[in-house]
Amino acid sequence: MAAQHTTVHLVRHGEVFNPDRVLYERIPGFHLSERGFRMAHATGQFLARHAETARPAAVFSSPLDRTLDTAGAICEEMGWDVNSLITDPRLIEARNEFRGKRIGHGEGALWKHGNWKLVLNLWRPSWGESYKEIAARVQDFVYEKVDEYPGQHVLAVSHESPIWSFRHLLETGHPEHNMLLRKTALASVTSFTFEVGTHDFVSIQYADPAADVL
């Protein structure tokens, strides 16, 4: 009997090594910390336990170092050939004008040199790429994969804002949200299930396999 559903699993990357606590946004060179790798492996083990019934037909990742590290660890645990991993720019982190700055300290602090002007609107957001733009590119990716892999599972590693903005769009009809209320933990899995042949979503499931590691 043919499968009736298609599921896209969006995984957030693990903890990043960032001793200077800067906002790394899309800056290259920010890899997972030692704990971040353990988180990614824990999520990979979680996914491997479900591989018999939910083995992905394809694995994708944002092109940034931290997501590639996470995807590589997951592929290792699942026995997936990491060379088959595909990067997609639609999964990348949200653009942010505070990139490279230490948000809470020094010259990059929100209250210094007019930086506060960038956070006047938490719903746009006024400091960078809008939630509407973020959700639209993730939606484009997800719907494309739903069409390409009917009745199968697809895995993609991305970032907190893209995952939550898209989820909020599906659940409420709009992507704007309070960033302090997101439920997208490090190395978590948010699974979007659709009816085969449509973009009508059936359910959204959430798992936090690396909670004990954190």
C-alpha positions as CSV (number, residue, x, y, z in Angstrom):
1,M,0.0,0.0,0.0
2,A,1.4,3.4,-1.0
3,A,2.3,5.8,1.8
4,Q,-0.2,8.5,2.3
5,H,2.0,11.1,3.8
6,T,5.3,13.0,3.2
7,T,7.3,14.3,6.1
8,V,10.1,16.9,6.1
9,H,12.2,16.9,9.3
10,L,13.9,20.2,10.1
11,V,16.7,19.8,12.6
12,R,18.3,22.7,14.4
13,H,22.1,22.6,14.7
14,G,23.9,21.8,17.9
15,E,25.7,24.1,20.3
16,V,28.3,26.3,18.7
17,F,31.9,27.0,20.0
18,N,31.6,30.7,20.6
19,P,33.8,31.8,23.6
20,D,33.6,35.5,22.7
21,R,29.8,35.3,22.6
22,V,29.4,37.2,19.4
23,L,26.4,37.0,17.1
24,Y,27.8,34.7,14.4
25,E,24.9,34.9,12.0
26,R,26.3,33.8,8.6
27,I,30.0,34.4,9.4
28,P,32.1,31.4,8.4
29,G,34.3,29.5,10.8
30,F,31.8,28.9,13.6
31,H,31.8,25.1,14.2
32,L,30.1,23.0,16.9
33,S,31.5,22.9,20.4
34,E,32.5,19.5,21.9
35,R,29.1,19.4,23.5
36,G,27.5,20.5,20.3
37,F,28.9,17.4,18.6
38,R,27.5,15.2,21.4
39,M,24.1,16.8,20.9
40,A,24.2,16.2,17.1
41,H,25.2,12.6,17.7
42,A,22.4,12.2,20.2
43,T,19.9,13.5,17.7
44,G,21.4,11.2,15.0
45,Q,20.9,8.2,17.3
46,F,17.3,9.3,17.9
47,L,16.7,9.5,14.1
48,A,18.5,6.2,13.5
49,R,16.1,4.4,15.9
50,H,13.2,5.5,13.6
51,A,15.1,4.8,10.4
52,E,13.3,1.5,9.7
53,T,10.0,3.3,9.1
54,A,11.2,6.8,8.5
55,R,14.6,6.6,6.7
56,P,15.1,9.8,4.8
57,A,15.2,9.7,1.0
58,A,17.5,12.7,1.0
59,V,19.5,14.8,3.5
60,F,20.0,18.6,3.2
61,S,21.8,21.3,5.1
62,S,22.3,25.0,5.4
63,P,25.7,25.8,3.9
64,L,27.1,27.1,7.3
65,D,29.7,25.3,9.3
66,R,27.6,24.6,12.3
67,T,24.8,23.0,10.3
68,L,27.3,21.0,8.2
69,D,28.9,19.7,11.4
70,T,25.5,18.7,12.7
71,A,24.4,17.0,9.5
72,G,27.7,15.1,9.3
73,A,27.2,13.7,12.8
74,I,23.6,12.7,12.1
75,C,24.7,11.1,8.8
76,E,27.3,9.1,10.7
77,E,24.8,7.8,13.2
78,M,22.3,6.9,10.5
79,G,24.8,5.2,8.3
80,W,24.1,7.8,5.6
81,D,26.8,8.7,3.1
82,V,27.9,12.2,4.1
83,N,29.0,12.7,0.5
84,S,25.3,12.6,-0.5
85,L,24.6,15.5,1.7
86,I,23.1,18.5,-0.3
87,T,23.4,22.1,0.8
88,D,20.6,24.5,0.1
89,P,20.9,28.3,0.7
90,R,17.2,28.6,1.6
91,L,18.0,26.9,4.9
92,I,20.6,29.4,5.9
93,E,20.5,31.5,9.1
94,A,18.5,34.8,9.1
95,R,20.3,37.9,8.1
96,N,21.1,40.1,11.1
97,E,22.7,43.6,11.2
98,F,24.3,42.7,14.6
99,R,26.6,40.1,13.0
100,G,30.0,39.9,14.6
101,K,29.0,42.0,17.6
102,R,28.8,41.0,21.3
103,I,25.2,41.8,21.9
104,G,25.4,42.2,25.7
105,H,28.9,43.7,26.0
106,G,31.2,46.4,24.5
107,E,30.5,48.4,21.4
108,G,28.0,45.9,20.1
109,A,25.6,46.3,23.0
110,L,22.1,47.1,22.0
111,W,22.1,50.4,23.9
112,K,25.3,51.9,22.3
113,H,25.9,54.1,19.3
114,G,22.2,54.0,18.2
115,N,22.1,50.2,18.0
116,W,18.8,50.4,19.9
117,K,17.2,51.7,16.7
118,L,17.5,48.2,15.2
119,V,15.3,46.6,17.8
120,L,12.4,49.0,17.8
121,N,10.2,46.4,16.0
122,L,10.4,42.8,17.4
123,W,7.8,41.6,14.9
124,R,9.5,42.7,11.7
125,P,12.2,42.2,12.9
126,S,13.8,45.6,12.4
127,W,17.4,44.3,12.8
128,G,17.5,42.2,9.7
129,E,15.7,39.8,7.4
130,S,11.9,39.8,8.0
131,Y,10.1,36.8,9.3
132,K,8.0,36.9,6.2
133,E,11.1,36.6,4.0
134,I,12.6,33.8,6.2
135,A,9.4,31.8,6.3
136,A,8.9,32.2,2.5
137,R,12.2,30.7,1.6
138,V,11.8,27.8,4.0
139,Q,8.3,27.2,2.7
140,D,9.7,27.2,-0.8
141,F,12.2,24.5,0.2
142,V,9.8,22.3,2.1
143,Y,7.1,22.4,-0.6
144,E,9.6,21.6,-3.3
145,K,10.8,18.5,-1.3
146,V,7.2,17.5,-0.6
147,D,6.6,17.4,-4.4
148,E,10.0,15.7,-5.2
149,Y,9.7,13.0,-2.6
150,P,6.0,12.0,-2.3
151,G,5.3,9.5,0.4
152,Q,8.9,9.6,1.8
153,H,10.9,11.4,4.5
154,V,13.3,14.2,4.0
155,L,15.8,15.5,6.5
156,A,17.2,19.1,6.6
157,V,19.5,20.8,9.1
158,S,18.8,24.5,9.6
159,H,18.6,27.2,12.2
160,E,16.2,28.4,14.9
161,S,14.6,31.4,13.2
162,P,14.0,29.7,9.8
163,I,12.5,26.6,11.5
164,W,10.2,28.5,13.9
165,S,9.2,31.2,11.4
166,F,8.0,28.5,9.0
167,R,6.2,26.6,11.8
168,H,4.5,29.7,13.0
169,L,3.3,30.4,9.4
170,L,1.7,27.0,9.1
171,E,0.1,27.1,12.6
172,T,-1.2,30.7,12.6
173,G,-1.2,31.8,9.0
174,H,1.5,34.5,9.6
175,P,5.2,34.1,10.4
176,E,5.5,37.1,12.8
177,H,6.2,36.0,16.3
178,N,7.8,36.8,19.7
179,M,11.3,35.5,19.4
180,L,11.4,34.9,23.1
181,L,8.7,32.2,22.9
182,R,10.2,30.0,20.3
183,K,10.3,26.2,20.9
184,T,13.3,25.1,18.8
185,A,16.0,23.8,21.1
186,L,19.5,23.1,20.0
187,A,19.6,19.8,17.9
188,S,15.8,19.5,18.1
189,V,13.7,17.9,15.4
190,T,10.5,19.6,14.1
191,S,8.7,17.3,11.7
192,F,6.1,18.6,9.2
193,T,3.8,16.0,7.7
194,F,1.7,16.6,4.5
195,E,-0.9,14.7,2.5
196,V,0.8,13.1,-0.5
197,G,0.3,15.2,-3.6
198,T,-0.7,18.3,-1.7
199,H,0.8,21.1,0.5
200,D,-1.8,20.5,3.1
201,F,-0.1,19.7,6.4
202,V,-1.4,17.0,8.6
203,S,0.6,17.5,11.7
204,I,3.7,19.1,13.3
205,Q,5.7,17.0,15.8
206,Y,8.5,18.2,17.9
207,A,11.3,16.2,19.6
208,D,14.3,17.3,21.7
209,P,16.6,14.3,21.7
210,A,19.7,16.2,23.0
211,A,18.0,17.7,26.0
212,D,20.0,15.5,28.4
213,V,23.3,16.5,26.8
214,L,22.5,20.2,27.2
